[in-house]
Amino acid sequence: MDRRSFITKSVAGATGVYAGMTPFAEKALARNMAVTVLNPKNRVPVSFIIDDSTALVNMAYFGIPQFAEVFPDQYLQAWKKLPREIPDSFVREFGEWCRDHGVKGKYSMVPYPACTGWLHRFIPGWSKQELKDSLSLVRDFMSVDWDIHPEMISHTRVINLKTGLPFPDPTPEYMENWEWSQDKSADELTSYLAYALNILKEAGFNCEGVTTPGGFGHRNMDNLASATLEACREIYDTEIPHFFRDVRTGKDESVEPELFHVSGLDTGDPKCSVHVIGCTGDWFGGWDGLEPGNADLFINPDLDGGRLVEVIEKGDPAILVCHWPGIYYNGTQLGFNVFKTVVGRLHQKYDHLVWMKLSEIARYWACKKLTTMKLIGKTLDIQAPFSTPDFTIRINKPVRRAVFENDGKQVVMEKINQGASLSTGKFFIEEKASILCFDLPKGASRILIS
Ligand SMILES: [Zn+2]
């Protein structure tokens, strides 16, 4: 079951959850309205979320019969006709195309894919060498442009952490996609996430976040956010843990990342958990590789409509969502071809996009929401709990000269013409305001303006 249809089917539940949910509110921070944080380099972030990928195993082939055991009326796909493998040759072809086009995002590595075998041990049906090569491909090649996430442990059955075995009952209460996670404490979820992360760590991957399979944790957001924070810190010492849980495709729904459990901003150990939100459904090839998608839903051939156009024109990060079996589409690459069309249209229409990994978006948003800035006279004092590249701000006055000061060192910022490409260390004047871009250091820094 895919994330989108899950949410559509549980709108009533979701509404209740959002009402009681507590993403971080900015009001607590003293801020000076003369200064606002813009998008990085004054561009619109774009990212591509790939779910249900792992080493070799086609999650649709092995997952459908397990879902069908729980919901026999709903999972009627002829799964035996699907390929059991999505080959590494396709991973490489896809990864190279994305690198050539600057595309970045998140790539799942399900640690115990559909209970077939363990990425850090062996997977029945493939040789030890085949698994090793597949892991190397993702670790050495893909992970340059893609965050690697676990998608819980199996994406199908819940695993009893005490025994390492699936619980015996094939019911929604013991499936990762459905009920098990909805009433668990933050501690219980932390243990579950940490177990998944540990497998990927042993398999040689570095993770800064997690992806939820299907409906995992959707009625338990606070605990899910807390578990992400604790588990990523415990296993990887991640500075800014993030997670992907929701997609929002409604015209007026915000898809700005949300911050949870912010604490310690005035200490040497600031913490937060960032919820990164997808803005599209899987309109590529479906989660099972059996539902042909449509590029026009993202951006139409006239380049003037579609969900991505809506989000990009608002300036929100545009994060596309797909499932790996749908991109491969049983060897025909139908979903991949839809994606190529979408990227072609996006790059044809816009010259102000910036492809980012989810971890980079999470980091930027933590800085955007948690950095305090005070403009007093000709000095902008900045206090940042985290660092980020390409931090971009608007000051509501024309600036002729700007000097960035940090750690006793001063750097004169370069003034460029409005419309020229903004990058770190540069600024330009736009009507009565000025747009400045710089690498934000953790802690105190300031900009002297005149
Ligand atoms: Zn999934």
Residues whose N, C-alpha, C, O or C-beta is under 5 A from the ligand:
A	BS01	ZN	D51 D52 T212 P213 G214
